[in-house]
Amino acid sequence: MRVIAGTARSLRLKTPEGMDTRPTTDRIKETLFNMLQPYLSDAVFIDVYSGSGGIGIEALSRGARHAYFVENNKNALACITENLQFTRLADRATIIRQDAISALSGIHEKEADVIFMDPPYDKDYERQALQMLATCPYVTENTLIVIETSQENDCSDLERLGFRITKEKCYKTNKHVFLCRA
């Protein structure tokens, strides 16, 4: 896994050993960031269920002002820390070592520009996180939320949580669901 573009372009990132995380492939990451690029300049980016930190690091490399990395797996946290130091982006990052729900309630920003979530599939963690995000003042009508989830996950019920699906990008086994406040 590597950084695709920006100031840390082509640098290889470490990933946690084992099957606890599913790093987003370079091909899917490139497609995702082609869609996210207009939102990244001077952005506050929140990477929830960060894994290796590859998504948040890509956002920083491409111009985000600050990124939050939310993760509670010890091995993943070590990878995030190492990857941020290796890419020289650690000074623009905050690592939050908590479960997603607690971490999201503890972020104090005026506005988040992009929130990316890649929770374990088929456990409804994204719905729990969205319930919390619906109450967070930093989630405004301008905030873009992206969820990486399994292809089978029917996300049409997310609108009852106060969010509107603006786009879905499907791949072979998973998809990205783009949301904003309803």
N, C-alpha and C positions, 0 to 999 in steps of 0.2 A: 504494500500500500504506500502511496506517495502523495505529496502535495501536487495538485494539478497545475495551478497557476499562481501568479502573484510573487510577492517578495521571497517566499520560501519554496518556489517552484522547483520541482524534481527531487526534493529531499524525501528520503524514505522514512516512513514512520514505523515505530514498533507497534505490535498488537499484542494484547494479552493472550497467554497460552490457554488452551482449553476451549470448551464450547460455550462458555458463559456469554460471550459477545459474538456478534456477526458484523464484522467490519463491512461497510458499504464499499462495493467494488469501485475501482477507478472509473470504469465506464459509466456506472450509474451516478457516481459523484459528479462527473463532468456534466452529464445531462442535467442533474439537479442544479448545479451552480450556474449553468447557462441561463436557467430560469430565475435564479436568485440574484444574479449580478446587479440588476437595477436597484436592489434594496440594500446593498452592502456598503456603499460609500459612507464612512463615518458612522456606521451602525452599531447599535447594541444588539449582540447576538447571544441567544441562550441555547446551549446544546444540552438537552435533557436526556438522560440515559446515555452518557457520552461515550462509553466504551473506551477506545483508544484516544479519543479526542479529535479524530481525523476531520470531522465535519466542522467543528468550531475552529480548528487550526486553519482549515481551508478558508473559512470566512475571514479570519484575521489576515491571512496571507493576501486575500483579495481586497482588503481595504476596510474591514470592520474596525471600529475604534476600540471596542472592548468585547470580550466574550466571557460568558459564564459557562463553566463545565460542571454539570450536576451528575454525580456518580457516587455510589456507595460500595462498589466492589473494590477490595484492596488491590488486587492485581491490575485492574483497569486504572485505578488512581495512580499507581506507580508509572504506568505507560503514559498517561496524560502528562504527568509532571516531567518525565524524561523527554517526551515529544515536544513539549513547550520550550524546554531548555535547548534542545537540539535545533529547533527552528528559530530560536532567539525571539520568541513571541510571548514569553512568560510575563513580561512587564505590562502587557495589555490583557491579561487573563486573570480570572478569579475561579479557583477550584472550590466547589462546595461539596464537602464530604458528608452527604445526607441522602435520605430517600427523597425521591422527586417531590412529593407533596410538601414535606417540611421545607425543602430548599426553595421551592417556588414561592412559598409564603414569606420567605425571608429576604427576597431580592428587593432592594429599594432603589429603583430607577424611576425617572420621570416617565420614560417610555421605552419599551423594547421594540426594536424594529423587526427582528425575526426570531421566532422560537422554533427550534427543530427538536422533534422527539422521535427516538427510535427505541421504544420499549420492547421488552420480550413479547413475542407474538402471542395472540390468543389468550391474554390474561386480563384484558380490559384496563390495563394501566393507563392507556391514553385517555380513556373516559374519565378516570379519577383525576388525572392531571388537568384535563379541560375543565372539570368542575371547580378545581382550585383556581385555574387561570381566569375563569369567569368572574372571580371576586378580586383579582389583582388589579390595582390602579394603573400599573405599567402596561397592561394590555388594553390598547386603545383601538379605535376604528382603523388606524394606520398600521397596526401590528399584523404581520403575516405569520401564521402558524403552519408548520409543515409536519405531517406525521408520516413516518415510514412504517408500513404495516404489511401484513400478508395479503396476497391477492384475494383471498376468500373473505376478508373482514368487510362486512357491510357497514359502511360509515354513515349511512343516510340518517341515522338517529342522532348524530352529533348536533343537528340543528336545534334539538330540544334543550341543549346545553347553552344556547345563546350564540352559536357560531354558524356561519354559512360556508358551505363548500364552494370554492371558486374554481377549482380545477382538480383533476385526478390524472396522474401520469402512471400508466401501468407498464410493468416490466414482466419478465417471464414468471417469477415467483412472488414478487412483492409489488408495492405501489407507493407513490407519494400522494398524500391527500393535502391540498392547500386550503386553508381556512382563514376567515377573518370574522370579526364580530358581526353579528346579524344586525 
